[in-house]
Amino acid sequence: MKLTIPRAAAALAVLAAACAQPEPDTPMNDATTAADVTPFLSPSPLPFNYPPFDRIEDDAFRPAFERAMAEHAAEVAAIADAAEPPTFENTLVALERSGRVLARVQSVFFNLVAADTNETLDAIRSEVAPKLAAHSDAILLNARLFARVQALYEQRAALGLDGESLRLVEEYHTDFVRAGARLSDGDKQRLRDINAELASLEATFSRNVLSEVNESAVVVDGRPALAGLSDNEITAAADAAAARDLDGKFLIALRNTSGQPVLASLDDRALRQRIFETSLARGSRGGDFDNRAIISRMAALRAERAALLGYPTHAAYSLERQTAQTVAAVNERLASLAPAAVANARREARDLQAMIGAGGGAHDLAPWDWAYYAEKVRAERYAFDAAQLRPYFALDSVLENGVFYAAGRLYGLTFRERADLPLHHPDARVFDVLDDDGEPLALYLGDYYARPSKRGGAWMSSFVSQSELLGKRPVVANYLNIPKPPAGEPTLLTFDEVETLFHEFGHALHGMFSAVRYPYFSGTAVPRDFVEFPSQVNEMWATWPEVLRNYAVHHETGEPMPPELIERVLAAEQFNQGFATTEYLAASLLDQAWHQLAADEVPAAEGVAAFEEAALAAAGVALDAVPPRYRSTYFSHIWSSGYEAGYYSYIWSEVLDADSVEWFRENGGLTRANGDHFRRTLLSRGGSRDALALFLDFRGRAPDIGPLLARRGLN
């Protein structure tokens, strides 16, 4: 997934998660004035305006936000109250130039909160979220400013603008209208109240998820229970326990998904069950981290806001700006895929049950058994298991000889690691990215290891977004959650982690190749159900034979992965796709179920579990052995990461992705000509044109769903 500085407001300096303004005359108290805000007041002197992390203190964020929002409010007021008639330059271009200090504060702060938070940052996020929401509303609900935008919109055909500038007029106008600019004063105030409360709830939800995933780590008393794990994994579990003063014990850290990676290896069925049930119970067990009341309230507020803005549901409101456009289109796509996915999952379940019986087991297949027996079936059917692959997937080799190698072959890029720039965390790394002519293109920051202070999942973000108007070149970052091995041991990846690294780097390329004029359109500022498309295309190079051979070498011997093992890996690409597709679709359908409710239909906290169960049953994806990838109470994508009513985006984008992979194969694969075409027609254009028009420019025709159905085994 991606996390970016928001599309509607590079200009408005609005964060997708939250945006706000203090009272303009709010004085800064002694505690805030003591902190040094100077690193934010002007662009960083470091290359590409890379953040001066070594000069940024946590306590500086409060006064920095206050000052930045006040300055931005003054800039916007000057635009709105200008005596001169509105022009494209004095209104929209001026808005694009405004809020630079706030953009710098936000980009660093929200990246740190996601990647390496602490009590101070969490507290600041909770305080600043409603203020930022109010700040956004103060801009988008400013009647004088909207009048200027409306006037330009009405005159747009006569303004003589180029295509990107004309699109900026239209997009700004749409943003203001969808934000409530045409509402009555009373409704505007209710909208402000809703937005402020939602911002606070999103911050609380996110904090609860991270806190509970750390608190829920499973303690194991003895090493014998960990049979099936590698020595490195067991050592890491011992180290994690020791870090919590649990000497002699072992700690199994959880990921934010329903399923947990260790379930594929642990022989102890009772321990697998304990881990799985602990995972699924998160956010719904009472206590400080219970999210049921929070998501109930958020769903009701989102539905109320949609109704206030003239939409039947939040899904209808959200989808209007996506390539899907309508609730009906999303429902139809998900409903068309679910039956075949479930049928495949049921067939797979029968195979797993047969494996249980063949091994002398008498128990029925349970969800905590699936990954374990799937690996056994994979080993039997394809003569390899996942553990055989890991020695060939050392992180440095995958990154440099895989991800970077493919980018070099396709686009002519060169990567050079730097040791002279400050980092937000000691585990992070930063690279110069040189274009094919040897000129600097971007800075790329990689932060790959899991830690308790980092949110779950994997994502891309920008510290600096490209813009010709502002003279900015990109500084982008990838974040993963790979378990860090014991000191001195190599970082060996699972195949899923390899694909994730390629995927997130696809987002990074989208940001690095951006070549637009206005910050509004920079990089990944495209519809949610299009943004995953370039990143999913980049996954193809993980198994492209030339690339795979280049990075898949044994970390000790340097020997390449045996060709027969590579062939088995490729042959197994459709293995377990019934499970993978069903768990994904279940989560997507759950997302839609929540966001297709009217406010008076939203269940109360005590009804969350029953609602979820009924929604999955109604959609035909309620399989006991295949829970949704995320249950509602820890579904961060839809409650705190901007993907509400949008988790379907991955499968929607995969239609474009699978069809594009066919194009690459038809045209010779890993070539500069193909990479340059993809870069020129799509990756460099950001949101400066309609998303589907960009796909047509690249592919030469409308997308075909056939390749996706074949890939997923749904045909």
C-alpha positions in Angstrom: 0.0 0.0 0.0 1.0 3.6 -0.1 1.0 6.4 2.4 1.5 9.8 0.8 1.1 13.4 1.4 -2.4 14.0 0.1 -3.5 14.6 -3.4 -6.0 17.3 -2.7 -3.6 19.3 -0.9 -0.1 19.5 -1.8 -1.6 22.8 -2.5 -3.8 23.0 0.6 -1.2 21.2 2.7 -3.9 18.7 3.8 -3.1 15.2 5.0 -5.4 12.4 4.0 -5.5 11.3 7.6 -6.1 14.7 9.1 -5.7 18.4 8.6 -6.5 21.4 10.8 -6.0 24.9 12.1 -5.7 26.5 15.5 -7.3 29.8 16.2 -5.2 32.4 14.3 -4.4 34.3 17.4 -3.5 31.3 19.6 -0.4 32.2 21.5 2.4 29.7 21.9 3.2 29.0 25.5 6.6 28.8 27.1 6.8 25.1 26.6 6.3 25.4 22.8 8.5 28.4 22.2 11.4 26.6 23.9 11.5 24.0 21.1 13.5 24.7 18.0 11.2 24.9 14.9 13.9 26.4 12.6 14.5 23.1 10.7 11.0 23.5 9.2 10.9 27.3 8.5 12.9 27.1 5.2 13.7 24.3 2.8 16.4 21.9 4.0 19.8 22.8 2.7 20.5 19.1 2.2 20.3 17.5 -1.3 16.8 17.5 -2.7 15.7 19.2 0.5 16.1 15.9 2.3 14.9 16.3 5.9 17.6 17.2 8.5 16.6 14.5 10.9 19.5 15.2 13.2 18.2 18.7 13.9 14.5 17.7 14.4 13.3 17.2 18.0 10.0 15.6 18.9 9.0 18.6 21.0 9.4 20.9 18.0 6.4 19.5 16.2 3.8 21.2 18.4 5.1 24.8 17.9 6.0 23.9 14.3 2.4 22.9 13.5 1.0 26.0 15.2 3.2 28.3 13.3 2.9 26.5 10.0 -0.9 26.5 10.2 -1.1 30.1 11.1 1.2 31.1 8.2 -0.8 28.9 5.8 -4.1 30.4 7.0 -2.6 33.9 6.4 -1.5 33.0 2.9 -4.9 31.6 2.0 -6.7 34.6 3.5 -4.6 36.9 1.3 -5.6 34.8 -1.8 -9.3 34.7 -0.8 -9.5 38.4 0.1 -7.5 39.8 -2.8 -9.1 42.9 -4.4 -8.0 41.8 -7.9 -10.4 39.6 -9.9 -9.5 35.9 -9.8 -7.0 34.6 -12.3 -5.4 31.2 -12.6 -2.1 32.6 -11.4 -3.4 34.7 -8.4 -5.7 32.0 -7.1 -4.9 28.4 -8.1 -1.1 28.8 -8.7 -1.0 30.9 -5.5 -2.7 28.0 -3.6 -0.3 25.6 -5.1 2.6 27.7 -3.7 1.0 28.1 -0.3 1.5 26.0 2.8 5.1 25.1 2.2 6.1 25.2 5.9 3.1 23.1 6.8 3.9 20.6 4.1 7.4 20.2 5.5 6.1 19.7 9.0 3.5 17.2 8.0 5.7 15.1 5.7 8.3 14.5 8.4 5.8 14.2 11.3 3.4 11.7 9.7 6.3 9.6 8.3 7.8 9.4 11.8 4.5 8.5 13.4 4.1 5.6 11.0 7.8 4.5 11.1 9.1 5.1 14.6 6.5 6.6 16.9 6.7 7.1 20.7 4.5 8.5 23.5 5.4 12.1 22.6 4.6 11.7 18.9 1.4 9.8 19.7 0.2 12.5 22.0 1.0 15.2 19.5 -0.9 13.3 16.8 -4.0 13.1 19.0 -3.7 16.8 19.7 -3.0 18.0 16.2 -5.4 15.8 14.3 -8.6 17.8 15.0 -6.7 21.0 14.6 -5.5 19.9 11.2 -9.1 18.8 10.2 -10.3 22.3 11.2 -7.5 23.9 9.1 -8.6 21.9 6.1 -12.2 22.9 6.6 -11.2 26.6 7.1 -9.8 26.5 3.5 -12.3 24.3 1.7 -15.3 26.0 3.4 -14.1 29.5 2.8 -16.9 31.1 0.8 -14.8 33.9 -0.6 -12.1 31.5 -1.8 -14.7 29.2 -3.3 -16.2 32.1 -5.2 -12.9 32.7 -6.9 -12.4 29.0 -7.7 -16.0 28.9 -9.0 -15.4 31.9 -11.2 -12.4 30.3 -12.8 -14.2 27.0 -13.2 -17.0 28.8 -15.1 -14.5 30.6 -17.3 -12.2 27.7 -17.8 -12.8 27.2 -21.5 -11.8 30.8 -22.2 -8.7 30.8 -20.0 -6.4 29.4 -22.7 -4.9 26.9 -20.4 -2.8 23.8 -21.2 -4.2 20.4 -20.3 -2.6 20.1 -16.9 -3.6 23.6 -15.9 -7.2 23.0 -17.1 -7.3 19.8 -15.1 -6.1 21.7 -12.0 -9.0 24.1 -12.3 -11.5 21.2 -12.6 -10.0 19.2 -9.7 -9.8 22.1 -7.3 -13.5 22.9 -8.0 -14.5 19.3 -7.4 -12.5 19.3 -4.2 -14.3 22.4 -2.8 -17.7 21.1 -3.8 -17.1 17.6 -2.3 -15.8 19.3 0.9 -19.1 21.1 1.4 -18.4 24.5 -0.1 -22.1 24.8 -1.2 -23.6 23.8 2.1 -25.5 26.2 4.4 -23.7 27.8 7.3 -25.4 25.4 9.7 -24.4 22.4 7.7 -20.9 23.6 7.3 -20.5 23.8 11.1 -21.9 20.3 11.5 -19.4 19.1 8.8 -16.5 20.8 10.7 -17.6 19.0 13.9 -17.7 15.6 12.1 -14.3 16.1 10.5 -12.7 17.0 13.7 -14.2 14.1 15.6 -13.2 11.7 12.8 -9.6 12.9 12.8 -9.4 12.2 16.6 -11.0 8.8 16.2 -8.7 7.8 13.4 -5.7 8.8 15.5 -7.0 6.8 18.5 -7.7 3.7 16.3 -4.2 3.7 14.8 -2.6 4.1 18.2 -4.8 1.2 19.6 -3.9 -1.1 16.8 -0.1 -0.6 17.2 -0.3 -0.7 21.0 -2.3 -3.9 21.0 -0.3 -5.7 18.4 2.7 -5.1 20.6 0.9 -6.1 23.8 -0.5 -9.2 22.2 2.8 -10.8 21.4 2.6 -14.5 22.5 4.9 -15.7 25.2 6.2 -19.2 24.9 7.8 -20.9 27.9 10.0 -23.5 26.3 12.0 -24.1 23.1 10.4 -27.4 22.3 7.1 -25.7 21.5 8.8 -23.8 18.7 9.7 -26.9 16.7 9.4 -26.1 13.0 10.9 -22.6 13.3 14.5 -22.0 12.1 17.3 -21.4 14.6 17.4 -17.8 13.6 13.7 -17.4 14.2 14.0 -19.0 17.6 17.0 -16.9 18.6 15.0 -13.8 17.5 12.1 -14.9 19.7 14.4 -15.3 22.6 16.0 -11.9 22.1 12.5 -10.3 21.9 11.5 -11.9 25.2 14.8 -10.8 26.8 14.1 -7.2 25.7 10.9 -7.4 27.8 12.8 -8.9 30.8 11.3 -12.4 30.0 14.7 -14.2 30.2 14.5 -17.9 29.3 11.2 -17.4 27.5 10.3 -16.7 23.8 8.2 -14.0 22.3 6.2 -14.4 19.0 5.5 -10.9 17.7 2.3 -10.5 15.7 1.8 -8.8 12.3 -1.4 -6.8 11.7 -3.0 -9.4 9.4 -5.3 -12.1 10.7 -3.0 -14.9 9.7 0.6 -14.9 11.1 3.7 -16.0 9.2 4.8 -18.5 11.9 1.7 -20.5 11.5 3.2 -22.0 8.3 6.0 -23.6 10.3 5.0 -24.3 13.9 4.4 -28.0 14.5 2.7 -27.4 17.8 -1.0 -27.2 16.9 -2.1 -25.8 20.3 0.4 -23.0 20.0 -0.8 -22.2 16.5 -4.3 -22.0 17.8 -3.3 -19.7 20.6 -1.4 -17.4 18.2 -4.3 -17.3 15.7 -7.0 -16.7 18.3 -5.0 -13.9 19.9 -4.6 -12.3 16.5 -8.3 -12.4 15.7 -9.4 -11.1 19.1 -7.4 -7.8 18.7 -9.5 -4.7 19.2 -12.5 -6.6 20.5 -11.6 -7.9 24.0 -12.5 -4.9 26.1 -9.9 -2.8 27.8 -7.9 0.2 26.6 -7.4 -1.0 23.0 -11.0 -2.1 22.2 -11.9 -0.5 18.8 -15.5 -1.6 18.5 -17.0 1.6 19.7 -14.5 3.6 17.7 -15.3 2.0 14.4 -19.1 2.1 15.1 -18.8 5.8 15.7 -16.6 6.4 12.7 -18.9 4.5 10.3 -21.9 6.5 11.6 -20.0 9.8 11.2 -18.8 9.0 7.7 -22.4 8.0 6.7 -23.8 11.2 8.2 -21.2 13.3 6.4 -22.0 11.6 3.1 -25.7 12.3 3.6 -24.9 16.0 4.4 -23.1 16.2 1.1 -25.9 14.7 -0.9 -24.7 11.1 -1.2 -26.7 8.0 0.0 -23.6 6.4 1.6 -20.0 7.0 2.3 -19.1 4.4 -0.4 -21.0 6.4 -2.9 -19.2 9.6 -1.9 -15.8 7.9 -1.9 -16.1 6.0 -5.1 -17.2 9.0 -7.2 -13.5 10.1 -7.5 -12.1 6.6 -8.2 -11.9 4.9 -11.6 -14.7 2.6 -10.5 -17.0 5.6 -10.0 -20.0 3.8 -8.6 -21.0 1.4 -5.8 -22.7 -0.8 -8.3 -19.5 -1.2 -10.3 -17.5 -2.3 -7.3 -20.2 -4.6 -6.0 -20.5 -6.2 -9.4 -16.7 -6.8 -9.7 -16.4 -8.3 -6.2 -19.5 -10.4 -6.6 -18.3 -11.7 -10.0 -15.0 -12.9 -8.4 -16.2 -14.3 -5.1 -17.9 -17.5 -6.2 -14.9 -18.9 -8.2 -12.5 -17.8 -5.4 -14.6 -19.6 -2.7 -14.9 -22.7 -4.9 -11.2 -22.8 -5.3 -10.7 -22.3 -1.6 -13.1 -25.2 -0.8 -11.1 -27.4 -3.2 -7.9 -26.4 -1.5 -9.5 -27.1 1.9 -10.3 -30.7 0.8 -6.6 -31.2 -0.2 -5.5 -29.9 3.1 -8.0 -32.1 5.0 -6.6 -35.1 3.0 -3.1 -34.1 4.0 -4.2 -34.0 7.7 -5.7 -37.6 7.3 -2.6 -38.8 5.5 -0.5 -37.7 8.4 -2.6 -39.6 10.9 -4.6 -36.5 12.1 -8.2 -36.9 13.1 -9.0 -33.2 13.5 -11.0 -31.0 11.1 -9.1 -28.3 9.2 -9.1 -25.1 11.3 -7.9 -21.6 10.2 -4.7 -22.0 12.3 -4.0 -25.2 10.3 -4.3 -23.7 6.8 -0.8 -22.3 6.3 0.9 -25.2 8.0 -0.7 -27.9 5.8 -0.6 -25.7 2.7 3.2 -25.8 3.0 3.1 -29.6 3.2 0.8 -29.8 0.2 3.1 -27.4 -1.7 6.1 -29.5 -0.8 4.4 -32.7 -2.0 3.0 -31.2 -5.2 5.9 -29.1 -6.3 8.8 -30.8 -4.5 9.8 -27.7 -2.5 8.7 -25.8 0.6 9.1 -22.1 1.5 12.0 -22.8 3.8 14.1 -24.0 0.8 13.8 -20.5 -0.8 14.9 -18.3 2.1 18.7 -19.0 1.9 18.5 -17.6 -1.6 16.7 -14.4 -0.7 19.2 -12.3 1.3 17.8 -8.8 1.7 20.9 -7.0 0.2 20.9 -9.3 -2.8 17.1 -9.0 -3.4 17.4 -5.2 -3.2 20.5 -4.5 -5.1 20.6 -7.5 -7.6 16.9 -7.7 -7.9 14.9 -4.6 -7.4 17.6 -2.1 -8.4 18.8 -4.4 -11.2 15.4 -4.6 -12.8 15.1 -0.8 -12.5 18.4 -0.4 -14.2 17.6 -2.7 -17.1 14.1 -1.1 -17.6 14.8 2.5 -17.0 18.6 3.0 -17.0 18.7 3.9 -13.3 21.7 3.6 -11.0 21.7 3.5 -7.2 24.4 4.7 -4.9 24.1 4.3 -1.2 25.0 7.4 0.9 26.5 7.5 4.4 26.5 11.3 4.8 22.8 12.0 5.3 21.0 11.8 8.7 18.5 9.0 9.1 15.2 8.9 11.1 16.3 5.5 12.5 19.6 3.6 12.5 18.1 0.7 10.5 17.2 3.0 7.6 19.3 3.5 4.5 19.4 6.2 1.8 20.4 6.0 -1.9 21.1 8.5 -4.6 19.1 7.6 -7.7 20.8 8.6 -10.9 18.9 8.8 -14.2 20.1 7.1 -17.4 22.2 10.2 -18.3 23.9 10.1 -14.9 22.1 13.1 -13.6 20.5 12.9 -10.1 16.8 12.0 -10.2 15.8 11.4 -6.6 16.7 10.2 -3.2 15.4 6.8 -2.1 15.1 5.9 1.6 14.6 2.3 2.6 13.4 1.3 6.1 12.8 -2.5 6.0 12.9 -3.9 9.5 9.9 -4.4 11.9 10.0 -2.8 15.4 7.4 -2.1 18.1 7.4 1.6 17.2 6.4 1.0 13.5 2.9 0.4 12.3 2.2 -2.9 10.5 2.3 -3.6 6.8 4.3 -2.1 4.1 4.0 1.2 2.3 5.6 4.0 0.3 5.6 7.7 1.3 7.2 10.9 0.2 9.2 13.4 2.2 9.5 15.7 -0.8 7.2 15.5 -3.9 8.3 16.5 -7.3 7.0 19.8 -8.8 8.3 21.9 -11.7 6.4 24.9 -10.2 8.3 24.7 -6.9 11.5 23.3 -8.3 11.3 20.2 -6.2 12.7 16.8 -6.9 11.5 13.7 -5.1 12.6 12.2 -1.8 10.6 8.9 -1.4 10.7 6.2 1.1 9.7 2.5 1.3 8.8 0.9 4.6 8.5 -2.8 5.3 8.1 -5.0 8.4 10.7 -7.7 7.9 11.7 -9.3 11.2 15.3 -8.3 12.1 17.6 -11.3 12.5 19.9 -11.7 15.5 23.1 -9.7 15.4 25.6 -10.9 12.8 23.0 -13.1 11.0 21.8 -12.4 7.4 18.4 -11.1 6.7 16.7 -13.9 4.8 13.3 -13.1 3.2 10.2 -15.1 2.5 9.0 -15.1 -1.0 6.1 -12.9 0.1 8.5 -10.4 1.5 10.5 -10.5 -1.8 7.3 -9.6 -3.7 6.4 -6.9 -1.2 9.8 -5.3 -1.7 9.3 -5.2 -5.5 5.7 -4.0 -5.0 6.6 -1.1 -2.7 9.4 -0.1 -5.0 6.9 0.2 -7.8 5.2 2.9 -5.8 8.6 4.5 -5.3 9.2 4.5 -9.0 5.9 6.2 -9.5 7.0 9.0 -7.1 10.6 9.2 -8.5 9.6 9.4 -12.1 7.0 12.2 -11.6 7.4 15.0 -14.1 4.5 17.3 -13.5 4.2 21.0 -13.0 1.8 21.3 -10.1 2.4 19.6 -6.7 -1.3 18.6 -6.7 -0.6 16.0 -9.4 2.8 14.8 -8.2 3.8 11.1 -8.2 1.2 8.8 -6.7 -1.5 11.5 -6.5 -3.9 9.3 -8.5 -7.2 7.5 -7.7 -6.8 4.9 -5.0 -8.0 2.1 -7.3 -5.3 3.1 -9.8 -2.4 3.8 -7.4 -1.7 0.1 -6.8 -1.5 -0.6 -10.5 2.1 0.5 -11.2 3.3 -1.2 -8.0 1.6 -4.4 -8.9 3.2 -4.3 -12.3 6.6 -4.0 -10.7 6.0 -7.3 -8.9 6.3 -9.2 -12.2 10.1 -8.7 -12.2 10.5 -10.7 -8.9 9.9 -13.9 -10.9 11.2 -12.7 -14.3 13.8 -15.4 -15.1 16.7 -12.9 -15.8 16.0 -10.9 -12.6 15.4 -14.0 -10.4 18.6 -15.6 -11.5 20.5 -12.4 -10.8 19.4 -12.0 -7.1 18.4 -15.6 -6.0 21.9 -16.8 -4.9 22.7 -18.7 -1.7 23.8 -16.3 1.0 26.6 -18.5 2.2 27.9 -20.2 -1.0 27.0 -17.7 -3.6 25.6 -20.5 -5.7 22.6 -19.6 -7.8 19.2 -21.1 -7.0 19.0 -24.4 -8.9 17.1 -24.1 -12.2 14.7 -26.9 -11.2 13.8 -25.0 -8.0 13.1 -21.9 -9.9 10.9 -23.9 -12.3 9.0 -25.3 -9.3 8.5 -21.8 -7.8 7.1 -20.5 -11.1 4.9 -23.6 -11.5 3.5 -23.0 -8.0 2.4 -19.4 -8.7 -1.3 -20.3 -8.7 -1.0 -22.5 -5.7 -3.2 -21.5 -2.7 -4.8 -18.7 -4.8 -8.3 -19.8 -3.6 -7.3 -19.0 -0.1 -5.4 -15.8 -0.9 -8.2 -14.4 -3.1 -11.0 -15.3 -0.7 -9.3 -13.8 2.4 -8.7 -10.6 0.3 -12.2 -10.5 -1.1 -13.7 -11.1 2.4 -11.9 -8.0 3.7 -12.9 -5.9 0.6 -16.5 -7.0 1.0 -16.4 -6.2 4.7 -15.1 -2.7 3.9 -18.0 -2.1 1.5 -20.5 -3.5 3.9 -19.4 -0.9 6.5 -19.4 2.0 4.1 -22.6 1.2 2.2 -24.6 1.7 5.4 -26.8 4.7 6.2 -26.0 6.4 9.6 -29.1 4.8 11.3 -28.0 1.3 10.1 -24.6 1.3 11.7 -24.4 -1.3 14.5 -23.4 -0.3 18.0 -20.2 -1.5 19.5 -21.7 -4.7 20.9 -23.1 -5.5 17.5 -19.8 -5.3 15.5 -19.1 -9.0 15.5 -22.6 -10.0 14.5 -22.6 -7.4 11.7 -19.3 -8.7 10.4 -20.5 -12.3 10.5 -23.7 -11.4 8.7 -21.9 -9.3 6.0 -19.5 -12.1 5.1 -22.4 -14.6 5.0 -24.5 -12.4 2.8 -21.5 -12.0 0.4 -21.0 -15.7 0.2 -17.4 -15.6 1.6 -18.0 -16.9 5.2 -15.7 -19.8 5.3 -14.7 -21.0 8.8 -11.2 -21.9 7.7 -10.6 -18.6 5.7 -11.2 -15.5 7.8 -10.9 -12.1 6.2 -7.4 -10.8 5.9 -8.3 -8.1 8.4 -11.2 -8.1 10.8 -13.0 -4.9 11.4 -11.3 -4.0 14.7 -7.7 -4.0 13.3 -8.5 -3.1 9.7 -6.1 -0.1 9.5 -6.5 0.4 5.8 -10.1 1.5 6.1 -10.2 3.2 9.5 -6.9 5.1 9.6 -5.0 4.9 6.3 -7.3 6.5 3.8 -8.6 3.3 2.1 -12.2 3.5 3.4 -14.5 2.0 0.8 -11.3 1.5 -1.2 -9.8 -1.8 -0.2 -11.2 -3.3 -3.4 -8.5 -1.2 -5.1 -5.9 -4.0 -5.1 -8.1 -6.3 -7.2 -9.4 -3.5 -9.4 -5.8 -2.4 -10.1 -4.8 -6.0 -10.7 -7.0 -6.1 -13.8 -4.8 -3.3 -15.2 -1.7 -4.9 -13.8 -2.3 -8.4 -15.3 -3.1 -6.9 -18.7 0.0 -4.8 -18.6 2.2 -7.8 -17.7 0.8 -9.4 -20.9 1.9 -6.3 -22.8 5.4 -6.5 -21.5 5.6 -10.2 -22.4 4.2 -9.6 -25.9 6.8 -6.8 -26.4 10.0 -8.5 -25.2 9.9 -8.1 -21.5 12.8 -6.5 -19.6 13.9 -3.9 -22.2 14.7 -0.2 -22.1 12.2 0.5 -24.8 9.4 -1.1 -22.8 10.5 0.7 -19.6 10.8 4.0 -21.3 7.3 3.6 -22.8 5.8 2.8 -19.4 7.6 5.7 -17.8 6.8 8.2 -20.5 3.1 7.4 -20.9 2.2 6.6 -17.4 4.7 6.7 -14.5 5.8 10.2 -15.1 2.3 11.7 -15.5 1.1 11.4 -11.9 -2.5 12.6 -11.8 -2.1 15.2 -14.5 -4.5 13.2 -16.8 -7.4 10.9 -16.2 -6.1 7.6 -14.9 -7.8 5.4 -17.5 -6.7 7.8 -20.2 -3.1 7.1 -19.0 -3.7 3.4 -19.2 -5.0 3.8 -22.8 -1.9 5.8 -23.6 0.3 3.0 -22.4 -1.7 -0.1 -23.5 -3.3 1.3 -26.6 -6.7 -0.2 -25.7 -9.2 -0.7 -22.8 -8.2 -3.1 -20.0 -9.0 -6.8 -20.4 -10.0 -8.8 -17.3 -9.0 -12.1 -18.8 -5.3 -12.1 -17.7 -6.4 -11.5 -14.1 -8.8 -14.4 -14.1 -6.1 -16.7 -15.5 -3.5 -15.5 -13.0 -5.8 -16.1 -10.0 -7.1 -19.4 -11.4 -10.6 -17.9 -11.6 -11.2 -18.8 -15.2 
